[in-house]
Amino acid sequence: MIKPDQRQLLHKYVLIELAIKSLQIDYQKTEQFKMKVVFLPLMDVLLKDLRQEYFDLKRQLAQQKIRVIGWTNVDEYFSDVQIATAGNDVMLRYANQALKTQVEKLLINHINEKMKL
C-alpha cells in the first residue's frame, strides 16, 4: 500500500522522469536550430536541475523501499506504471494527455524560476 505522501513523491518522480526523456529527445532536434546557441544552454540547465531533482526523489523513494519497475502502454490514452513496494507491487494508471500537460507545466515552472534569477 502506498501512502498519500509517498504517492505524491512518486507522481513527481514520474513527471520528472518524463520531462528528462522529452528534453533529451528535443535536445537532438534543437541542435539543428539556427539559434541553437540561445536554446541549448537553457536546455542544459534544465536537464541538470531535473536530473538532480530526479536522483534526490529516487533516493527518497528507495529509503521508503519504493521503486518504479516499468511502464506499459495500455492504449493510446493510458499508461500503467508498475511500482515495487516493501509489501507488494502496485500498478498505477495514468492518462497520457494529463501526464503531457503536467510535464509541460513542470518545465514552464522550472524555466520561470530560472528567469527570475
Phi and psi restraints in degrees (range 20) as a CNS / XPLOR table:
assign (resid 1 and name C) (resid 2 and name N)
       (resid 2 and name CA) (resid 2 and name C) 1.0 -102.2 20.0 2
assign (resid 2 and name N) (resid 2 and name CA)
       (resid 2 and name C) (resid 3 and name N) 1.0 127.2 20.0 2
assign (resid 2 and name C) (resid 3 and name N)
       (resid 3 and name CA) (resid 3 and name C) 1.0 -74.6 20.0 2
assign (resid 3 and name N) (resid 3 and name CA)
       (resid 3 and name C) (resid 4 and name N) 1.0 158.5 20.0 2
assign (resid 3 and name C) (resid 4 and name N)
       (resid 4 and name CA) (resid 4 and name C) 1.0 -56.6 20.0 2
assign (resid 4 and name N) (resid 4 and name CA)
       (resid 4 and name C) (resid 5 and name N) 1.0 -40.2 20.0 2
assign (resid 4 and name C) (resid 5 and name N)
       (resid 5 and name CA) (resid 5 and name C) 1.0 -69.3 20.0 2
assign (resid 5 and name N) (resid 5 and name CA)
       (resid 5 and name C) (resid 6 and name N) 1.0 -33.5 20.0 2
assign (resid 5 and name C) (resid 6 and name N)
       (resid 6 and name CA) (resid 6 and name C) 1.0 -69.9 20.0 2
assign (resid 6 and name N) (resid 6 and name CA)
       (resid 6 and name C) (resid 7 and name N) 1.0 -38.4 20.0 2
assign (resid 6 and name C) (resid 7 and name N)
       (resid 7 and name CA) (resid 7 and name C) 1.0 -65.4 20.0 2
assign (resid 7 and name N) (resid 7 and name CA)
       (resid 7 and name C) (resid 8 and name N) 1.0 -36.6 20.0 2
assign (resid 7 and name C) (resid 8 and name N)
       (resid 8 and name CA) (resid 8 and name C) 1.0 -64.9 20.0 2
assign (resid 8 and name N) (resid 8 and name CA)
       (resid 8 and name C) (resid 9 and name N) 1.0 -44.3 20.0 2
assign (resid 8 and name C) (resid 9 and name N)
       (resid 9 and name CA) (resid 9 and name C) 1.0 -61.1 20.0 2
assign (resid 9 and name N) (resid 9 and name CA)
       (resid 9 and name C) (resid 10 and name N) 1.0 -44.1 20.0 2
assign (resid 9 and name C) (resid 10 and name N)
       (resid 10 and name CA) (resid 10 and name C) 1.0 -62.7 20.0 2
assign (resid 10 and name N) (resid 10 and name CA)
       (resid 10 and name C) (resid 11 and name N) 1.0 -41.5 20.0 2
assign (resid 10 and name C) (resid 11 and name N)
       (resid 11 and name CA) (resid 11 and name C) 1.0 -63.7 20.0 2
assign (resid 11 and name N) (resid 11 and name CA)
       (resid 11 and name C) (resid 12 and name N) 1.0 -43.7 20.0 2
assign (resid 11 and name C) (resid 12 and name N)
       (resid 12 and name CA) (resid 12 and name C) 1.0 -63.3 20.0 2
assign (resid 12 and name N) (resid 12 and name CA)
       (resid 12 and name C) (resid 13 and name N) 1.0 -40.5 20.0 2
assign (resid 12 and name C) (resid 13 and name N)
       (resid 13 and name CA) (resid 13 and name C) 1.0 -59.6 20.0 2
assign (resid 13 and name N) (resid 13 and name CA)
       (resid 13 and name C) (resid 14 and name N) 1.0 -45.7 20.0 2
assign (resid 13 and name C) (resid 14 and name N)
       (resid 14 and name CA) (resid 14 and name C) 1.0 -61.7 20.0 2
assign (resid 14 and name N) (resid 14 and name CA)
       (resid 14 and name C) (resid 15 and name N) 1.0 -44.6 20.0 2
assign (resid 14 and name C) (resid 15 and name N)
       (resid 15 and name CA) (resid 15 and name C) 1.0 -63.1 20.0 2
assign (resid 15 and name N) (resid 15 and name CA)
       (resid 15 and name C) (resid 16 and name N) 1.0 -42.7 20.0 2
assign (resid 15 and name C) (resid 16 and name N)
       (resid 16 and name CA) (resid 16 and name C) 1.0 -68.2 20.0 2
assign (resid 16 and name N) (resid 16 and name CA)
       (resid 16 and name C) (resid 17 and name N) 1.0 -38.3 20.0 2
assign (resid 16 and name C) (resid 17 and name N)
       (resid 17 and name CA) (resid 17 and name C) 1.0 -60.3 20.0 2
assign (resid 17 and name N) (resid 17 and name CA)
       (resid 17 and name C) (resid 18 and name N) 1.0 -44.8 20.0 2
assign (resid 17 and name C) (resid 18 and name N)
       (resid 18 and name CA) (resid 18 and name C) 1.0 -66.5 20.0 2
assign (resid 18 and name N) (resid 18 and name CA)
       (resid 18 and name C) (resid 19 and name N) 1.0 -38.1 20.0 2
assign (resid 18 and name C) (resid 19 and name N)
       (resid 19 and name CA) (resid 19 and name C) 1.0 -62.9 20.0 2
assign (resid 19 and name N) (resid 19 and name CA)
       (resid 19 and name C) (resid 20 and name N) 1.0 -43.0 20.0 2
assign (resid 19 and name C) (resid 20 and name N)
       (resid 20 and name CA) (resid 20 and name C) 1.0 -62.8 20.0 2
assign (resid 20 and name N) (resid 20 and name CA)
       (resid 20 and name C) (resid 21 and name N) 1.0 -46.7 20.0 2
assign (resid 20 and name C) (resid 21 and name N)
       (resid 21 and name CA) (resid 21 and name C) 1.0 -60.7 20.0 2
assign (resid 21 and name N) (resid 21 and name CA)
       (resid 21 and name C) (resid 22 and name N) 1.0 -43.0 20.0 2
assign (resid 21 and name C) (resid 22 and name N)
       (resid 22 and name CA) (resid 22 and name C) 1.0 -64.3 20.0 2
assign (resid 22 and name N) (resid 22 and name CA)
       (resid 22 and name C) (resid 23 and name N) 1.0 -44.1 20.0 2
assign (resid 22 and name C) (resid 23 and name N)
       (resid 23 and name CA) (resid 23 and name C) 1.0 -65.0 20.0 2
assign (resid 23 and name N) (resid 23 and name CA)
       (resid 23 and name C) (resid 24 and name N) 1.0 -37.2 20.0 2
assign (resid 23 and name C) (resid 24 and name N)
       (resid 24 and name CA) (resid 24 and name C) 1.0 -64.2 20.0 2
assign (resid 24 and name N) (resid 24 and name CA)
       (resid 24 and name C) (resid 25 and name N) 1.0 -38.9 20.0 2
assign (resid 24 and name C) (resid 25 and name N)
       (resid 25 and name CA) (resid 25 and name C) 1.0 -68.1 20.0 2
assign (resid 25 and name N) (resid 25 and name CA)
       (resid 25 and name C) (resid 26 and name N) 1.0 -45.9 20.0 2
assign (resid 25 and name C) (resid 26 and name N)
       (resid 26 and name CA) (resid 26 and name C) 1.0 -67.7 20.0 2
assign (resid 26 and name N) (resid 26 and name CA)
       (resid 26 and name C) (resid 27 and name N) 1.0 -28.9 20.0 2
assign (resid 26 and name C) (resid 27 and name N)
       (resid 27 and name CA) (resid 27 and name C) 1.0 -57.8 20.0 2
assign (resid 27 and name N) (resid 27 and name CA)
       (resid 27 and name C) (resid 28 and name N) 1.0 -43.7 20.0 2
assign (resid 27 and name C) (resid 28 and name N)
       (resid 28 and name CA) (resid 28 and name C) 1.0 -62.0 20.0 2
assign (resid 28 and name N) (resid 28 and name CA)
       (resid 28 and name C) (resid 29 and name N) 1.0 -37.9 20.0 2
assign (resid 28 and name C) (resid 29 and name N)
       (resid 29 and name CA) (resid 29 and name C) 1.0 -72.7 20.0 2
assign (resid 29 and name N) (resid 29 and name CA)
       (resid 29 and name C) (resid 30 and name N) 1.0 -34.7 20.0 2
assign (resid 29 and name C) (resid 30 and name N)
       (resid 30 and name CA) (resid 30 and name C) 1.0 -66.9 20.0 2
assign (resid 30 and name N) (resid 30 and name CA)
       (resid 30 and name C) (resid 31 and name N) 1.0 -28.7 20.0 2
assign (resid 30 and name C) (resid 31 and name N)
       (resid 31 and name CA) (resid 31 and name C) 1.0 -62.1 20.0 2
assign (resid 31 and name N) (resid 31 and name CA)
       (resid 31 and name C) (resid 32 and name N) 1.0 -17.5 20.0 2
assign (resid 31 and name C) (resid 32 and name N)
       (resid 32 and name CA) (resid 32 and name C) 1.0 -88.9 20.0 2
assign (resid 32 and name N) (resid 32 and name CA)
       (resid 32 and name C) (resid 33 and name N) 1.0 -9.9 20.0 2
assign (resid 32 and name C) (resid 33 and name N)
       (resid 33 and name CA) (resid 33 and name C) 1.0 -66.2 20.0 2
assign (resid 33 and name N) (resid 33 and name CA)
       (resid 33 and name C) (resid 34 and name N) 1.0 148.1 20.0 2
assign (resid 33 and name C) (resid 34 and name N)
       (resid 34 and name CA) (resid 34 and name C) 1.0 -67.6 20.0 2
assign (resid 34 and name N) (resid 34 and name CA)
       (resid 34 and name C) (resid 35 and name N) 1.0 -33.1 20.0 2
assign (resid 34 and name C) (resid 35 and name N)
       (resid 35 and name CA) (resid 35 and name C) 1.0 -101.2 20.0 2
assign (resid 35 and name N) (resid 35 and name CA)
       (resid 35 and name C) (resid 36 and name N) 1.0 34.1 20.0 2
assign (resid 35 and name C) (resid 36 and name N)
       (resid 36 and name CA) (resid 36 and name C) 1.0 -60.5 20.0 2
assign (resid 36 and name N) (resid 36 and name CA)
       (resid 36 and name C) (resid 37 and name N) 1.0 -26.9 20.0 2
assign (resid 36 and name C) (resid 37 and name N)
       (resid 37 and name CA) (resid 37 and name C) 1.0 -63.5 20.0 2
assign (resid 37 and name N) (resid 37 and name CA)
       (resid 37 and name C) (resid 38 and name N) 1.0 -21.2 20.0 2
assign (resid 37 and name C) (resid 38 and name N)
       (resid 38 and name CA) (resid 38 and name C) 1.0 -86.4 20.0 2
assign (resid 38 and name N) (resid 38 and name CA)
       (resid 38 and name C) (resid 39 and name N) 1.0 -44.2 20.0 2
assign (resid 38 and name C) (resid 39 and name N)
       (resid 39 and name CA) (resid 39 and name C) 1.0 -84.1 20.0 2
assign (resid 39 and name N) (resid 39 and name CA)
       (resid 39 and name C) (resid 40 and name N) 1.0 -36.7 20.0 2
assign (resid 39 and name C) (resid 40 and name N)
       (resid 40 and name CA) (resid 40 and name C) 1.0 -62.3 20.0 2
assign (resid 40 and name N) (resid 40 and name CA)
       (resid 40 and name C) (resid 41 and name N) 1.0 -42.9 20.0 2
assign (resid 40 and name C) (resid 41 and name N)
       (resid 41 and name CA) (resid 41 and name C) 1.0 -61.7 20.0 2
assign (resid 41 and name N) (resid 41 and name CA)
       (resid 41 and name C) (resid 42 and name N) 1.0 -37.4 20.0 2
assign (resid 41 and name C) (resid 42 and name N)
       (resid 42 and name CA) (resid 42 and name C) 1.0 -62.8 20.0 2
assign (resid 42 and name N) (resid 42 and name CA)
       (resid 42 and name C) (resid 43 and name N) 1.0 -44.4 20.0 2
assign (resid 42 and name C) (resid 43 and name N)
       (resid 43 and name CA) (resid 43 and name C) 1.0 -67.1 20.0 2
assign (resid 43 and name N) (resid 43 and name CA)
       (resid 43 and name C) (resid 44 and name N) 1.0 -35.6 20.0 2
assign (resid 43 and name C) (resid 44 and name N)
       (resid 44 and name CA) (resid 44 and name C) 1.0 -61.6 20.0 2
assign (resid 44 and name N) (resid 44 and name CA)
       (resid 44 and name C) (resid 45 and name N) 1.0 -44.9 20.0 2
assign (resid 44 and name C) (resid 45 and name N)
       (resid 45 and name CA) (resid 45 and name C) 1.0 -65.1 20.0 2
assign (resid 45 and name N) (resid 45 and name CA)
       (resid 45 and name C) (resid 46 and name N) 1.0 -43.9 20.0 2
assign (resid 45 and name C) (resid 46 and name N)
       (resid 46 and name CA) (resid 46 and name C) 1.0 -59.6 20.0 2
assign (resid 46 and name N) (resid 46 and name CA)
       (resid 46 and name C) (resid 47 and name N) 1.0 -47.4 20.0 2
assign (resid 46 and name C) (resid 47 and name N)
       (resid 47 and name CA) (resid 47 and name C) 1.0 -62.9 20.0 2
assign (resid 47 and name N) (resid 47 and name CA)
       (resid 47 and name C) (resid 48 and name N) 1.0 -41.3 20.0 2
assign (resid 47 and name C) (resid 48 and name N)
       (resid 48 and name CA) (resid 48 and name C) 1.0 -61.9 20.0 2
assign (resid 48 and name N) (resid 48 and name CA)
       (resid 48 and name C) (resid 49 and name N) 1.0 -47.7 20.0 2
assign (resid 48 and name C) (resid 49 and name N)
       (resid 49 and name CA) (resid 49 and name C) 1.0 -64.0 20.0 2
assign (resid 49 and name N) (resid 49 and name CA)
       (resid 49 and name C) (resid 50 and name N) 1.0 -44.5 20.0 2
assign (resid 49 and name C) (resid 50 and name N)
       (resid 50 and name CA) (resid 50 and name C) 1.0 -66.1 20.0 2
assign (resid 50 and name N) (resid 50 and name CA)
       (resid 50 and name C) (resid 51 and name N) 1.0 -38.7 20.0 2
assign (resid 50 and name C) (resid 51 and name N)
       (resid 51 and name CA) (resid 51 and name C) 1.0 -63.8 20.0 2
assign (resid 51 and name N) (resid 51 and name CA)
       (resid 51 and name C) (resid 52 and name N) 1.0 -41.1 20.0 2
assign (resid 51 and name C) (resid 52 and name N)
       (resid 52 and name CA) (resid 52 and name C) 1.0 -62.4 20.0 2
assign (resid 52 and name N) (resid 52 and name CA)
       (resid 52 and name C) (resid 53 and name N) 1.0 -45.6 20.0 2
assign (resid 52 and name C) (resid 53 and name N)
       (resid 53 and name CA) (resid 53 and name C) 1.0 -64.2 20.0 2
assign (resid 53 and name N) (resid 53 and name CA)
       (resid 53 and name C) (resid 54 and name N) 1.0 -38.5 20.0 2
assign (resid 53 and name C) (resid 54 and name N)
       (resid 54 and name CA) (resid 54 and name C) 1.0 -60.0 20.0 2
assign (resid 54 and name N) (resid 54 and name CA)
       (resid 54 and name C) (resid 55 and name N) 1.0 -49.1 20.0 2
assign (resid 54 and name C) (resid 55 and name N)
       (resid 55 and name CA) (resid 55 and name C) 1.0 -68.5 20.0 2
assign (resid 55 and name N) (resid 55 and name CA)
       (resid 55 and name C) (resid 56 and name N) 1.0 -33.7 20.0 2
assign (resid 55 and name C) (resid 56 and name N)
       (resid 56 and name CA) (resid 56 and name C) 1.0 -63.4 20.0 2
assign (resid 56 and name N) (resid 56 and name CA)
       (resid 56 and name C) (resid 57 and name N) 1.0 -45.9 20.0 2
assign (resid 56 and name C) (resid 57 and name N)
       (resid 57 and name CA) (resid 57 and name C) 1.0 -65.7 20.0 2
assign (resid 57 and name N) (resid 57 and name CA)
       (resid 57 and name C) (resid 58 and name N) 1.0 -40.5 20.0 2
assign (resid 57 and name C) (resid 58 and name N)
       (resid 58 and name CA) (resid 58 and name C) 1.0 -61.0 20.0 2
assign (resid 58 and name N) (resid 58 and name CA)
       (resid 58 and name C) (resid 59 and name N) 1.0 -40.8 20.0 2
assign (resid 58 and name C) (resid 59 and name N)
       (resid 59 and name CA) (resid 59 and name C) 1.0 -65.8 20.0 2
assign (resid 59 and name N) (resid 59 and name CA)
       (resid 59 and name C) (resid 60 and name N) 1.0 -43.2 20.0 2
assign (resid 59 and name C) (resid 60 and name N)
       (resid 60 and name CA) (resid 60 and name C) 1.0 -61.5 20.0 2
assign (resid 60 and name N) (resid 60 and name CA)
       (resid 60 and name C) (resid 61 and name N) 1.0 -42.3 20.0 2
assign (resid 60 and name C) (resid 61 and name N)
       (resid 61 and name CA) (resid 61 and name C) 1.0 -67.3 20.0 2
assign (resid 61 and name N) (resid 61 and name CA)
       (resid 61 and name C) (resid 62 and name N) 1.0 -39.6 20.0 2
assign (resid 61 and name C) (resid 62 and name N)
       (resid 62 and name CA) (resid 62 and name C) 1.0 -64.0 20.0 2
assign (resid 62 and name N) (resid 62 and name CA)
       (resid 62 and name C) (resid 63 and name N) 1.0 -36.3 20.0 2
assign (resid 62 and name C) (resid 63 and name N)
       (resid 63 and name CA) (resid 63 and name C) 1.0 -63.3 20.0 2
assign (resid 63 and name N) (resid 63 and name CA)
       (resid 63 and name C) (resid 64 and name N) 1.0 -27.8 20.0 2
assign (resid 63 and name C) (resid 64 and name N)
       (resid 64 and name CA) (resid 64 and name C) 1.0 -96.5 20.0 2
assign (resid 64 and name N) (resid 64 and name CA)
       (resid 64 and name C) (resid 65 and name N) 1.0 11.4 20.0 2
assign (resid 64 and name C) (resid 65 and name N)
       (resid 65 and name CA) (resid 65 and name C) 1.0 58.8 20.0 2
assign (resid 65 and name N) (resid 65 and name CA)
       (resid 65 and name C) (resid 66 and name N) 1.0 44.6 20.0 2
assign (resid 65 and name C) (resid 66 and name N)
       (resid 66 and name CA) (resid 66 and name C) 1.0 -125.0 20.0 2
assign (resid 66 and name N) (resid 66 and name CA)
       (resid 66 and name C) (resid 67 and name N) 1.0 133.0 20.0 2
assign (resid 66 and name C) (resid 67 and name N)
       (resid 67 and name CA) (resid 67 and name C) 1.0 -147.8 20.0 2
assign (resid 67 and name N) (resid 67 and name CA)
       (resid 67 and name C) (resid 68 and name N) 1.0 151.3 20.0 2
assign (resid 67 and name C) (resid 68 and name N)
       (resid 68 and name CA) (resid 68 and name C) 1.0 -85.4 20.0 2
assign (resid 68 and name N) (resid 68 and name CA)
       (resid 68 and name C) (resid 69 and name N) 1.0 124.6 20.0 2
assign (resid 68 and name C) (resid 69 and name N)
       (resid 69 and name CA) (resid 69 and name C) 1.0 -87.7 20.0 2
assign (resid 69 and name N) (resid 69 and name CA)
       (resid 69 and name C) (resid 70 and name N) 1.0 -45.0 20.0 2
assign (resid 69 and name C) (resid 70 and name N)
       (resid 70 and name CA) (resid 70 and name C) 1.0 179.5 20.0 2
assign (resid 70 and name N) (resid 70 and name CA)
       (resid 70 and name C) (resid 71 and name N) 1.0 172.7 20.0 2
assign (resid 70 and name C) (resid 71 and name N)
       (resid 71 and name CA) (resid 71 and name C) 1.0 -110.8 20.0 2
assign (resid 71 and name N) (resid 71 and name CA)
       (resid 71 and name C) (resid 72 and name N) 1.0 145.4 20.0 2
assign (resid 71 and name C) (resid 72 and name N)
       (resid 72 and name CA) (resid 72 and name C) 1.0 -135.5 20.0 2
assign (resid 72 and name N) (resid 72 and name CA)
       (resid 72 and name C) (resid 73 and name N) 1.0 125.9 20.0 2
assign (resid 72 and name C) (resid 73 and name N)
       (resid 73 and name CA) (resid 73 and name C) 1.0 -78.9 20.0 2
assign (resid 73 and name N) (resid 73 and name CA)
       (resid 73 and name C) (resid 74 and name N) 1.0 118.2 20.0 2
assign (resid 73 and name C) (resid 74 and name N)
       (resid 74 and name CA) (resid 74 and name C) 1.0 -76.0 20.0 2
assign (resid 74 and name N) (resid 74 and name CA)
       (resid 74 and name C) (resid 75 and name N) 1.0 -50.7 20.0 2
assign (resid 74 and name C) (resid 75 and name N)
       (resid 75 and name CA) (resid 75 and name C) 1.0 -159.6 20.0 2
assign (resid 75 and name N) (resid 75 and name CA)
       (resid 75 and name C) (resid 76 and name N) 1.0 -163.3 20.0 2
assign (resid 75 and name C) (resid 76 and name N)
       (resid 76 and name CA) (resid 76 and name C) 1.0 -71.3 20.0 2
assign (resid 76 and name N) (resid 76 and name CA)
       (resid 76 and name C) (resid 77 and name N) 1.0 -12.8 20.0 2
assign (resid 76 and name C) (resid 77 and name N)
       (resid 77 and name CA) (resid 77 and name C) 1.0 -106.3 20.0 2
assign (resid 77 and name N) (resid 77 and name CA)
       (resid 77 and name C) (resid 78 and name N) 1.0 -24.5 20.0 2
assign (resid 77 and name C) (resid 78 and name N)
       (resid 78 and name CA) (resid 78 and name C) 1.0 -133.9 20.0 2
assign (resid 78 and name N) (resid 78 and name CA)
       (resid 78 and name C) (resid 79 and name N) 1.0 150.0 20.0 2
assign (resid 78 and name C) (resid 79 and name N)
       (resid 79 and name CA) (resid 79 and name C) 1.0 -133.0 20.0 2
assign (resid 79 and name N) (resid 79 and name CA)
       (resid 79 and name C) (resid 80 and name N) 1.0 146.8 20.0 2
assign (resid 79 and name C) (resid 80 and name N)
       (resid 80 and name CA) (resid 80 and name C) 1.0 -107.0 20.0 2
assign (resid 80 and name N) (resid 80 and name CA)
       (resid 80 and name C) (resid 81 and name N) 1.0 140.3 20.0 2
assign (resid 80 and name C) (resid 81 and name N)
       (resid 81 and name CA) (resid 81 and name C) 1.0 -115.9 20.0 2
assign (resid 81 and name N) (resid 81 and name CA)
       (resid 81 and name C) (resid 82 and name N) 1.0 122.2 20.0 2
assign (resid 81 and name C) (resid 82 and name N)
       (resid 82 and name CA) (resid 82 and name C) 1.0 -91.4 20.0 2
assign (resid 82 and name N) (resid 82 and name CA)
       (resid 82 and name C) (resid 83 and name N) 1.0 127.0 20.0 2
assign (resid 82 and name C) (resid 83 and name N)
       (resid 83 and name CA) (resid 83 and name C) 1.0 -117.3 20.0 2
assign (resid 83 and name N) (resid 83 and name CA)
       (resid 83 and name C) (resid 84 and name N) 1.0 132.9 20.0 2
assign (resid 83 and name C) (resid 84 and name N)
       (resid 84 and name CA) (resid 84 and name C) 1.0 -100.2 20.0 2
assign (resid 84 and name N) (resid 84 and name CA)
       (resid 84 and name C) (resid 85 and name N) 1.0 128.4 20.0 2
assign (resid 84 and name C) (resid 85 and name N)
       (resid 85 and name CA) (resid 85 and name C) 1.0 -120.8 20.0 2
assign (resid 85 and name N) (resid 85 and name CA)
       (resid 85 and name C) (resid 86 and name N) 1.0 173.5 20.0 2
assign (resid 85 and name C) (resid 86 and name N)
       (resid 86 and name CA) (resid 86 and name C) 1.0 -61.3 20.0 2
assign (resid 86 and name N) (resid 86 and name CA)
       (resid 86 and name C) (resid 87 and name N) 1.0 -34.4 20.0 2
assign (resid 86 and name C) (resid 87 and name N)
       (resid 87 and name CA) (resid 87 and name C) 1.0 -88.6 20.0 2
assign (resid 87 and name N) (resid 87 and name CA)
       (resid 87 and name C) (resid 88 and name N) 1.0 -51.0 20.0 2
assign (resid 87 and name C) (resid 88 and name N)
       (resid 88 and name CA) (resid 88 and name C) 1.0 -159.7 20.0 2
assign (resid 88 and name N) (resid 88 and name CA)
       (resid 88 and name C) (resid 89 and name N) 1.0 172.0 20.0 2
assign (resid 88 and name C) (resid 89 and name N)
       (resid 89 and name CA) (resid 89 and name C) 1.0 -87.2 20.0 2
assign (resid 89 and name N) (resid 89 and name CA)
       (resid 89 and name C) (resid 90 and name N) 1.0 146.7 20.0 2
assign (resid 89 and name C) (resid 90 and name N)
       (resid 90 and name CA) (resid 90 and name C) 1.0 -127.8 20.0 2
assign (resid 90 and name N) (resid 90 and name CA)
       (resid 90 and name C) (resid 91 and name N) 1.0 142.0 20.0 2
assign (resid 90 and name C) (resid 91 and name N)
       (resid 91 and name CA) (resid 91 and name C) 1.0 -112.1 20.0 2
assign (resid 91 and name N) (resid 91 and name CA)
       (resid 91 and name C) (resid 92 and name N) 1.0 122.1 20.0 2
assign (resid 91 and name C) (resid 92 and name N)
       (resid 92 and name CA) (resid 92 and name C) 1.0 -109.2 20.0 2
assign (resid 92 and name N) (resid 92 and name CA)
       (resid 92 and name C) (resid 93 and name N) 1.0 133.1 20.0 2
assign (resid 92 and name C) (resid 93 and name N)
       (resid 93 and name CA) (resid 93 and name C) 1.0 -102.7 20.0 2
assign (resid 93 and name N) (resid 93 and name CA)
       (resid 93 and name C) (resid 94 and name N) 1.0 132.6 20.0 2
assign (resid 93 and name C) (resid 94 and name N)
       (resid 94 and name CA) (resid 94 and name C) 1.0 -122.8 20.0 2
assign (resid 94 and name N) (resid 94 and name CA)
       (resid 94 and name C) (resid 95 and name N) 1.0 143.7 20.0 2
assign (resid 94 and name C) (resid 95 and name N)
       (resid 95 and name CA) (resid 95 and name C) 1.0 -82.1 20.0 2
assign (resid 95 and name N) (resid 95 and name CA)
       (resid 95 and name C) (resid 96 and name N) 1.0 124.8 20.0 2
assign (resid 95 and name C) (resid 96 and name N)
       (resid 96 and name CA) (resid 96 and name C) 1.0 -58.4 20.0 2
assign (resid 96 and name N) (resid 96 and name CA)
       (resid 96 and name C) (resid 97 and name N) 1.0 -42.8 20.0 2
assign (resid 96 and name C) (resid 97 and name N)
       (resid 97 and name CA) (resid 97 and name C) 1.0 -65.8 20.0 2
assign (resid 97 and name N) (resid 97 and name CA)
       (resid 97 and name C) (resid 98 and name N) 1.0 -38.5 20.0 2
assign (resid 97 and name C) (resid 98 and name N)
       (resid 98 and name CA) (resid 98 and name C) 1.0 -64.8 20.0 2
assign (resid 98 and name N) (resid 98 and name CA)
       (resid 98 and name C) (resid 99 and name N) 1.0 -41.3 20.0 2
assign (resid 98 and name C) (resid 99 and name N)
       (resid 99 and name CA) (resid 99 and name C) 1.0 -61.6 20.0 2
assign (resid 99 and name N) (resid 99 and name CA)
       (resid 99 and name C) (resid 100 and name N) 1.0 -44.2 20.0 2
assign (resid 99 and name C) (resid 100 and name N)
       (resid 100 and name CA) (resid 100 and name C) 1.0 -59.7 20.0 2
assign (resid 100 and name N) (resid 100 and name CA)
       (resid 100 and name C) (resid 101 and name N) 1.0 -45.7 20.0 2
assign (resid 100 and name C) (resid 101 and name N)
       (resid 101 and name CA) (resid 101 and name C) 1.0 -62.9 20.0 2
assign (resid 101 and name N) (resid 101 and name CA)
       (resid 101 and name C) (resid 102 and name N) 1.0 -42.6 20.0 2
assign (resid 101 and name C) (resid 102 and name N)
       (resid 102 and name CA) (resid 102 and name C) 1.0 -68.6 20.0 2
assign (resid 102 and name N) (resid 102 and name CA)
       (resid 102 and name C) (resid 103 and name N) 1.0 -36.2 20.0 2
assign (resid 102 and name C) (resid 103 and name N)
       (resid 103 and name CA) (resid 103 and name C) 1.0 -65.5 20.0 2
assign (resid 103 and name N) (resid 103 and name CA)
       (resid 103 and name C) (resid 104 and name N) 1.0 -41.7 20.0 2
assign (resid 103 and name C) (resid 104 and name N)
       (resid 104 and name CA) (resid 104 and name C) 1.0 -60.3 20.0 2
assign (resid 104 and name N) (resid 104 and name CA)
       (resid 104 and name C) (resid 105 and name N) 1.0 -44.3 20.0 2
assign (resid 104 and name C) (resid 105 and name N)
       (resid 105 and name CA) (resid 105 and name C) 1.0 -63.4 20.0 2
assign (resid 105 and name N) (resid 105 and name CA)
       (resid 105 and name C) (resid 106 and name N) 1.0 -41.2 20.0 2
assign (resid 105 and name C) (resid 106 and name N)
       (resid 106 and name CA) (resid 106 and name C) 1.0 -59.4 20.0 2
assign (resid 106 and name N) (resid 106 and name CA)
       (resid 106 and name C) (resid 107 and name N) 1.0 -46.6 20.0 2
assign (resid 106 and name C) (resid 107 and name N)
       (resid 107 and name CA) (resid 107 and name C) 1.0 -66.2 20.0 2
assign (resid 107 and name N) (resid 107 and name CA)
       (resid 107 and name C) (resid 108 and name N) 1.0 -40.7 20.0 2
assign (resid 107 and name C) (resid 108 and name N)
       (resid 108 and name CA) (resid 108 and name C) 1.0 -62.0 20.0 2
assign (resid 108 and name N) (resid 108 and name CA)
       (resid 108 and name C) (resid 109 and name N) 1.0 -42.4 20.0 2
assign (resid 108 and name C) (resid 109 and name N)
       (resid 109 and name CA) (resid 109 and name C) 1.0 -62.9 20.0 2
assign (resid 109 and name N) (resid 109 and name CA)
       (resid 109 and name C) (resid 110 and name N) 1.0 -41.3 20.0 2
assign (resid 109 and name C) (resid 110 and name N)
       (resid 110 and name CA) (resid 110 and name C) 1.0 -64.4 20.0 2
assign (resid 110 and name N) (resid 110 and name CA)
       (resid 110 and name C) (resid 111 and name N) 1.0 -41.5 20.0 2
assign (resid 110 and name C) (resid 111 and name N)
       (resid 111 and name CA) (resid 111 and name C) 1.0 -64.7 20.0 2
assign (resid 111 and name N) (resid 111 and name CA)
       (resid 111 and name C) (resid 112 and name N) 1.0 -44.4 20.0 2
assign (resid 111 and name C) (resid 112 and name N)
       (resid 112 and name CA) (resid 112 and name C) 1.0 -61.5 20.0 2
assign (resid 112 and name N) (resid 112 and name CA)
       (resid 112 and name C) (resid 113 and name N) 1.0 -38.3 20.0 2
assign (resid 112 and name C) (resid 113 and name N)
       (resid 113 and name CA) (resid 113 and name C) 1.0 -62.5 20.0 2
assign (resid 113 and name N) (resid 113 and name CA)
       (resid 113 and name C) (resid 114 and name N) 1.0 -41.3 20.0 2
assign (resid 113 and name C) (resid 114 and name N)
       (resid 114 and name CA) (resid 114 and name C) 1.0 -69.0 20.0 2
assign (resid 114 and name N) (resid 114 and name CA)
       (resid 114 and name C) (resid 115 and name N) 1.0 -33.8 20.0 2
assign (resid 114 and name C) (resid 115 and name N)
       (resid 115 and name CA) (resid 115 and name C) 1.0 -71.5 20.0 2
assign (resid 115 and name N) (resid 115 and name CA)
       (resid 115 and name C) (resid 116 and name N) 1.0 -24.5 20.0 2
assign (resid 115 and name C) (resid 116 and name N)
       (resid 116 and name CA) (resid 116 and name C) 1.0 -73.6 20.0 2
assign (resid 116 and name N) (resid 116 and name CA)
       (resid 116 and name C) (resid 117 and name N) 1.0 -23.4 20.0 2
